[in-house]
Amino acid sequence: MKRATLALILGLVVVVLSAGLAAATDLQGKVKTIEINQKVLTLDDGTKLYWTDSVTVTEAVKSGAVVKATYEEKGGKYMLKKIEVMQ
């Protein structure tokens, strides 16, 4: 009984950790527009990426810049976790 419970708990931990890691996705593209006040940027392909105050979006992230973004889908929106300008 104890082994079965331990196996179940370990299995759940693996599933939870895997889901958390799999949720983050990387994307690269060219910035079409950026709206600082609304905290949203749009890439040339139409993808909209939203951010919160916990994400740093520097002045280098501007229209025409090629960026690499890490995001998670939350509530039907792509929420930025990290963004960097590619050279």
Backbone as a chain_set.jsonl record, in Angstrom:
{"seq": "MKRATLALILGLVVVVLSAGLAAATDLQGKVKTIEINQKVLTLDDGTKLYWTDSVTVTEAVKSGAVVKATYEEKGGKYMLKKIEVMQ", "coords": {"N": [[0.82, -1.197, 0.0], [1.906, 1.274, 0.839], [3.922, 1.525, -1.056], [2.471, 1.772, -3.409], [1.144, 4.188, -2.982], [3.336, 5.932, -2.79], [4.398, 5.632, -5.38], [2.289, 6.697, -6.867], [2.269, 9.363, -5.971], [4.846, 10.2, -6.789], [4.522, 9.899, -9.53], [2.551, 11.841, -10.039], [3.987, 14.154, -9.386], [5.935, 14.163, -11.403], [4.285, 14.515, -13.665], [3.169, 17.063, -13.145], [5.489, 18.691, -13.088], [6.43, 18.255, -15.687], [4.347, 19.331, -17.218], [4.526, 22.017, -16.513], [7.035, 22.718, -17.556], [6.65, 22.193, -20.247], [4.823, 24.079, -20.979], [5.953, 26.564, -21.538], [6.976, 28.327, -24.398], [9.135, 28.995, -27.148], [9.644, 31.623, -29.508], [10.457, 33.243, -32.523], [10.626, 36.313, -34.222], [9.774, 39.256, -36.229], [9.179, 42.461, -34.934], [6.201, 44.108, -35.416], [4.415, 46.075, -34.396], [4.437, 47.917, -31.309], [2.895, 48.484, -28.275], [3.282, 50.263, -25.635], [1.792, 51.283, -23.413], [-0.45, 49.582, -23.352], [0.828, 47.248, -23.027], [1.49, 45.316, -25.04], [2.804, 43.601, -27.832], [3.002, 43.226, -31.343], [3.794, 40.832, -33.716], [5.17, 40.449, -37.078], [3.774, 38.305, -38.207], [1.316, 38.501, -37.091], [0.982, 37.558, -34.526], [0.191, 38.253, -31.207], [1.745, 39.379, -28.333], [1.617, 39.621, -24.895], [2.537, 41.381, -21.886], [3.505, 41.586, -18.387], [4.268, 43.638, -15.491], [6.378, 42.262, -14.405], [8.046, 41.458, -16.406], [10.785, 42.513, -18.301], [10.877, 44.829, -20.81], [12.852, 46.245, -23.006], [14.029, 49.388, -24.479], [15.165, 48.641, -26.843], [13.503, 46.82, -27.968], [11.611, 47.299, -30.503], [9.646, 48.53, -33.283], [10.347, 46.677, -36.156], [12.528, 45.348, -35.084], [14.128, 42.194, -34.653], [13.129, 39.624, -32.629], [13.5, 37.246, -29.949], [11.273, 35.407, -28.203], [10.012, 34.117, -25.167], [7.158, 32.516, -24.106], [3.98, 31.909, -22.458], [0.811, 30.378, -22.828], [-2.012, 31.803, -21.532], [-5.232, 32.007, -20.464], [-6.116, 32.283, -23.105], [-4.392, 34.163, -24.158], [-1.092, 35.061, -25.273], [1.372, 35.216, -23.07], [4.22, 37.009, -22.284], [7.272, 35.748, -21.021], [9.904, 36.171, -21.222], [12.007, 38.241, -23.232], [14.182, 38.964, -25.932], [16.334, 40.914, -28.01], [17.453, 39.986, -31.152], [20.648, 39.857, -32.705]], "CA": [[0.0, 0.0, 0.0], [2.777, 2.443, 0.899], [4.623, 1.634, -2.339], [1.523, 2.268, -4.407], [0.928, 5.612, -2.687], [4.567, 6.621, -3.165], [4.463, 5.625, -6.84], [1.275, 7.641, -7.334], [2.752, 10.718, -5.669], [5.97, 10.492, -7.686], [3.953, 10.054, -10.867], [1.899, 13.15, -10.103], [5.044, 15.174, -9.386], [6.513, 14.167, -12.747], [3.299, 15.1, -14.57], [3.076, 18.496, -12.861], [6.722, 19.329, -13.538], [6.471, 18.18, -17.151], [3.368, 20.283, -17.741], [5.065, 23.356, -16.311], [8.125, 22.939, -18.488], [6.149, 22.136, -21.609], [3.941, 25.209, -21.233], [6.72, 27.685, -22.08], [7.308, 28.139, -25.805], [9.975, 30.031, -27.742], [9.188, 32.127, -30.794], [11.303, 34.299, -33.056], [9.945, 37.057, -35.274], [10.03, 40.689, -36.353], [8.164, 43.28, -34.282], [5.435, 44.98, -36.311], [4.037, 47.222, -33.566], [4.544, 47.744, -29.862], [2.067, 49.438, -27.547], [3.82, 50.238, -24.277], [0.733, 51.5, -22.413], [-1.31, 48.396, -23.288], [1.741, 46.128, -22.797], [1.293, 44.304, -26.079], [3.528, 43.792, -29.074], [2.5, 42.398, -32.427], [4.819, 40.427, -34.668], [4.76, 40.523, -38.481], [2.824, 37.232, -38.548], [0.05, 38.784, -36.417], [1.006, 37.066, -33.15], [0.197, 39.29, -30.169], [2.385, 38.959, -27.085], [1.291, 40.531, -23.793], [3.448, 41.238, -20.754], [3.179, 42.217, -17.109], [5.377, 44.419, -14.935], [7.486, 41.38, -14.017], [8.861, 41.213, -17.601], [11.49, 43.707, -18.753], [10.868, 45.08, -22.243], [13.748, 47.393, -23.149], [13.817, 50.275, -25.615], [15.655, 47.964, -28.044], [12.364, 46.098, -28.539], [10.865, 48.323, -31.229], [9.186, 48.128, -34.601], [11.427, 46.272, -37.06], [13.518, 44.52, -34.394], [13.903, 40.752, -34.623], [13.179, 39.237, -31.227], [13.24, 35.876, -29.512], [10.384, 35.542, -27.051], [9.525, 32.941, -24.463], [5.827, 32.879, -23.633], [3.035, 30.873, -22.042], [-0.578, 30.715, -23.137], [-2.848, 31.916, -20.329], [-6.519, 32.638, -20.734], [-6.24, 32.597, -24.523], [-3.406, 35.168, -24.55], [0.312, 34.68, -25.177], [1.985, 36.077, -22.051], [5.679, 36.976, -22.317], [8.052, 35.435, -19.834], [11.234, 36.726, -21.488], [12.18, 38.685, -24.617], [15.504, 39.506, -26.225], [16.527, 41.34, -29.374], [18.48, 39.198, -31.82], [21.603, 40.687, -33.449]], "C": [[0.864, 1.261, 0.0], [3.516, 2.637, -0.42], [3.708, 2.204, -3.414], [1.269, 3.763, -4.219], [2.146, 6.43, -3.107], [4.691, 6.712, -4.682], [3.472, 6.63, -7.428], [1.736, 9.082, -7.13], [3.893, 11.101, -6.604], [5.48, 10.693, -9.12], [3.295, 11.404, -11.047], [2.923, 14.287, -10.149], [5.66, 15.276, -10.778], [5.558, 14.825, -13.739], [3.216, 16.612, -14.374], [4.318, 19.223, -13.357], [6.819, 19.331, -15.054], [5.518, 19.187, -17.768], [3.885, 21.705, -17.615], [6.174, 23.678, -17.284], [7.626, 22.988, -19.925], [5.316, 23.363, -21.959], [4.679, 26.401, -21.841], [7.155, 27.361, -23.508], [8.166, 29.297, -26.279], [9.468, 30.368, -29.13], [10.152, 33.21, -31.242], [10.544, 34.988, -34.177], [10.306, 38.525, -35.251], [8.861, 41.457, -35.738], [7.517, 44.188, -35.325], [5.053, 46.248, -35.569], [4.258, 46.877, -32.103], [3.743, 48.863, -29.203], [2.449, 49.338, -26.07], [2.717, 50.355, -23.233], [-0.174, 50.286, -22.248], [-0.505, 47.124, -23.016], [1.461, 44.975, -23.75], [2.171, 44.637, -27.28], [2.99, 42.804, -30.09], [3.651, 42.1, -33.372], [4.263, 40.505, -36.085], [3.739, 39.464, -38.865], [1.473, 37.401, -37.85], [-0.026, 38.287, -34.985], [1.08, 38.234, -32.182], [0.762, 38.692, -28.889], [2.14, 40.035, -26.036], [2.312, 40.335, -22.677], [2.925, 41.955, -19.531], [4.393, 42.989, -16.631], [6.571, 43.548, -14.562], [8.422, 41.076, -15.188], [9.488, 42.534, -18.045], [11.463, 43.769, -20.277], [11.655, 46.373, -22.449], [13.385, 48.226, -24.37], [14.3, 49.656, -26.92], [14.553, 47.142, -28.72], [11.467, 47.156, -29.179], [10.469, 47.782, -32.59], [10.378, 47.833, -35.509], [12.472, 45.382, -36.42], [13.13, 43.043, -34.488], [14.126, 40.3, -33.185], [12.991, 37.736, -31.068], [12.453, 36.003, -28.219], [10.054, 34.174, -26.478], [8.196, 33.344, -23.853], [5.061, 31.652, -23.173], [1.646, 31.325, -22.461], [-1.372, 30.687, -21.842], [-4.128, 32.643, -20.698], [-6.698, 33.041, -22.185], [-5.282, 33.664, -25.021], [-2.008, 34.576, -24.423], [1.006, 35.676, -24.253], [3.509, 35.901, -22.077], [6.264, 36.587, -20.969], [9.435, 36.074, -19.966], [11.285, 37.147, -22.949], [13.573, 39.258, -24.786], [15.576, 39.853, -27.7], [17.684, 40.537, -29.955], [19.372, 40.14, -32.638], [21.835, 40.126, -34.828]], "O": [[0.593, 2.203, -0.744], [3.72, 3.769, -0.859], [4.13, 3.023, -4.229], [1.19, 4.511, -5.193], [2.006, 7.494, -3.71], [5.053, 7.763, -5.211], [3.794, 7.332, -8.386], [1.602, 9.916, -8.026], [3.905, 12.204, -7.151], [5.976, 11.565, -9.833], [3.457, 12.046, -12.085], [2.738, 15.266, -10.872], [5.881, 16.382, -11.273], [5.993, 15.619, -14.574], [3.195, 17.359, -15.352], [4.202, 20.274, -13.987], [7.251, 20.322, -15.642], [5.864, 19.834, -18.757], [3.697, 22.514, -18.523], [6.249, 24.798, -17.789], [8.144, 23.759, -20.732], [5.125, 23.652, -23.141], [4.08, 27.173, -22.588], [7.639, 26.265, -23.79], [7.962, 30.441, -25.871], [8.934, 29.514, -29.838], [10.615, 34.008, -30.426], [9.894, 34.33, -34.99], [11.042, 38.988, -34.379], [7.698, 41.142, -35.992], [8.199, 44.937, -36.023], [5.323, 47.356, -36.032], [4.265, 45.71, -31.711], [3.901, 50.038, -29.536], [1.994, 48.445, -25.355], [2.709, 49.598, -22.263], [-0.62, 49.989, -21.139], [-1.076, 46.055, -22.8], [1.231, 43.837, -23.342], [2.273, 45.793, -27.692], [2.577, 41.696, -29.749], [4.389, 42.998, -33.778], [3.053, 40.612, -36.283], [2.92, 39.693, -39.755], [0.588, 36.557, -37.992], [-1.004, 38.565, -34.29], [1.936, 39.107, -32.321], [0.318, 37.642, -28.425], [2.419, 41.212, -26.262], [2.884, 39.255, -22.536], [2.037, 42.804, -19.609], [5.431, 42.994, -17.292], [7.679, 44.064, -14.417], [9.487, 40.494, -14.984], [8.801, 43.55, -18.151], [11.966, 42.87, -20.951], [11.184, 47.458, -22.108], [12.551, 47.833, -25.186], [13.892, 50.093, -27.996], [14.658, 46.81, -29.901], [10.676, 47.816, -28.505], [10.905, 46.704, -32.995], [11.302, 48.639, -35.616], [13.233, 44.722, -37.128], [11.952, 42.692, -34.411], [15.176, 40.558, -32.596], [12.413, 37.06, -31.918], [12.906, 36.629, -27.261], [9.846, 33.206, -27.209], [8.095, 34.365, -23.173], [5.439, 30.516, -23.458], [1.344, 32.518, -22.448], [-1.403, 29.676, -21.142], [-4.092, 33.771, -21.189], [-7.363, 34.037, -22.472], [-5.344, 34.041, -26.191], [-1.76, 33.708, -23.586], [1.201, 36.837, -24.613], [4.02, 34.794, -21.913], [5.807, 37.04, -19.919], [10.054, 36.464, -18.977], [10.685, 36.5, -23.808], [14.086, 39.947, -23.905], [14.967, 39.188, -28.538], [18.747, 40.418, -29.347], [18.882, 41.118, -33.202], [22.608, 40.69, -35.602]]}, "num_chains": 1, "name": "protein.A"}
